[in-house]
Amino acid sequence: MISLLSLVLPVLPARSSSDLNPDIEKMCQGLAVINTELGATAAPGSPMGKRMQTELSLSQAQYGALWSLMKLTNTSTCSSLY
């Protein structure tokens, strides 16, 4: 999962107090816009999900792992995707 994060997230300074939730929240915000404005889901296997996977240059497994990570992130925006 670390290699997936390095593909999607900006490099964060090494700190013990570093929190990934704000970065995951930013990704969730983009997908939430797709949900609310286009009425489409970007879930793995959906047409929009396949487009996002291509735009992010991720394999199907990597996109699925990213989606799962966002699903586990306890923020209001990420939670609203499901």
C-alpha positions in Angstrom: 0.0 0.0 0.0 2.9 2.3 0.6 3.8 2.2 -3.2 0.2 3.1 -4.0 0.4 6.1 -1.7 3.6 7.3 -3.4 1.8 7.3 -6.8 -1.2 9.3 -5.7 -0.1 11.5 -2.8 2.5 14.2 -2.7 5.6 13.4 -0.7 5.1 14.4 2.9 7.9 15.3 5.2 8.7 12.4 7.6 7.1 13.3 10.9 5.5 11.1 13.5 2.5 13.4 13.7 1.9 13.4 9.9 -1.7 12.7 9.1 -2.8 11.4 5.7 -6.4 12.2 6.2 -6.2 15.7 4.7 -4.6 14.4 1.5 -7.1 11.6 1.2 -9.9 14.1 1.9 -8.7 16.1 -1.1 -9.1 13.1 -3.3 -12.5 12.3 -1.9 -13.6 15.9 -2.6 -12.8 15.5 -6.3 -14.8 12.2 -6.4 -17.7 13.8 -4.4 -17.9 16.5 -7.1 -18.4 13.8 -9.7 -21.1 12.3 -7.5 -23.0 15.5 -6.9 -22.6 17.4 -10.1 -22.6 14.5 -12.6 -24.6 12.0 -10.6 -22.1 9.3 -11.3 -20.0 7.1 -9.1 -16.3 6.6 -9.6 -16.3 3.3 -7.9 -14.0 0.6 -9.3 -15.6 -1.1 -12.3 -17.9 1.8 -13.1 -17.4 3.8 -16.3 -16.2 6.9 -14.3 -14.0 4.7 -12.2 -12.3 3.3 -15.3 -11.8 6.9 -16.5 -10.3 8.0 -13.2 -8.1 4.9 -13.2 -6.8 5.8 -16.6 -6.3 9.5 -15.8 -4.4 8.5 -12.6 -2.4 5.9 -14.6 -3.2 3.2 -12.0 -3.9 -0.5 -12.6 -7.3 -1.9 -11.7 -5.8 -3.3 -8.5 -4.2 0.0 -7.5 -7.4 1.9 -8.1 -9.3 -0.6 -6.1 -6.8 -0.2 -3.2 -7.1 3.5 -3.4 -10.9 3.3 -3.3 -10.7 1.0 -0.3 -8.3 3.4 1.4 -10.7 6.3 0.8 -13.6 4.2 2.1 -11.7 3.6 5.3 -10.8 7.3 5.8 -13.0 8.8 8.5 -13.9 12.2 7.1 -17.3 13.5 6.2 -16.5 13.8 2.5 -15.0 10.3 2.1 -17.9 8.8 4.0 -20.4 10.5 1.7 -19.1 8.6 -1.3 -20.7 5.4 0.0 
